[in-house]
Amino acid sequence: MAIDNGATIMEVKHLLRHKSIATTQRYILRTKKTTGAVDALDAALADAVRGRARENDTCG
């Protein structure tokens, strides 16, 4: 995300052509929440894959 790479919220507002800074803020908040959810799902999947690999190692 541009904000995470040092862009200001006003620069992001301009790039996205939002008329209101509130719109940009909503998008930034939603993106951060979505990113957090995706990270949590990735971690859960990785744990499940590791668990399944351990099960396969002990069964064979």
Phi and psi in degrees as a GROMACS rama.xvg file:
@    title "Ramachandran Plot"
@    xaxis  label "Phi"
@    yaxis  label "Psi"
@TYPE xy
-58.8833  -39.6203  ALA-2
-59.6495  -42.6397  ILE-3
-66.571  -20.5325  ASP-4
-99.0927  14.0017  ASN-5
103.196  -2.96509  GLY-6
-72.6934  148.363  ALA-7
-82.9479  161.402  THR-8
-63.8523  -31.4938  ILE-9
-68.102  -36.7381  MET-10
-65.553  -41.6281  GLU-11
-65.0015  -43.1488  VAL-12
-55.5723  -44.8795  LYS-13
-66.198  -45.0142  HIS-14
-61.9024  -37.5517  LEU-15
-86.6739  -4.49279  LEU-16
59.7181  36.4446  ARG-17
-78.3833  142.117  HIS-18
-81.2857  -29.5315  LYS-19
-117.396  137.099  SER-20
-64.9092  -27.756  ILE-21
-62.136  -37.0926  ALA-22
-63.2569  -44.8977  THR-23
-62.4494  -42.4085  THR-24
-61.3565  -41.178  GLN-25
-62.073  -44.3128  ARG-26
-63.4601  -41.2183  TYR-27
-64.5807  -44.9109  ILE-28
-63.2577  -45.3052  LEU-29
-62.1826  -41.6645  ARG-30
-64.6043  -41.7307  THR-31
-65.7509  -39.1705  LYS-32
-65.2508  -43.1065  LYS-33
-63.9281  -42.8951  THR-34
-61.1452  -41.9872  THR-35
-62.7447  -40.5048  GLY-36
-66.4981  -41.4151  ALA-37
-64.8223  -41.764  VAL-38
-60.856  -41.2286  ASP-39
-64.7097  -42.0858  ALA-40
-65.0302  -40.6663  LEU-41
-60.3932  -42.8206  ASP-42
-65.727  -42.1246  ALA-43
-63.927  -41.7159  ALA-44
-63.5382  -44.2768  LEU-45
-61.2196  -41.4747  ALA-46
-62.7686  -42.7116  ASP-47
-64.0779  -41.8107  ALA-48
-64.8229  -42.8625  VAL-49
-63.2497  -40.5717  ARG-50
-63.584  -41.7194  GLY-51
-66.8705  -38.1324  ARG-52
-64.1689  -38.9428  ALA-53
-65.2797  -40.5571  ARG-54
-61.2914  -42.4532  GLU-55
-66.0868  -35.6728  ASN-56
-67.9556  -34.7406  ASP-57
-84.8543  -18.4698  THR-58
-86.7369  -18.9695  CYS-59
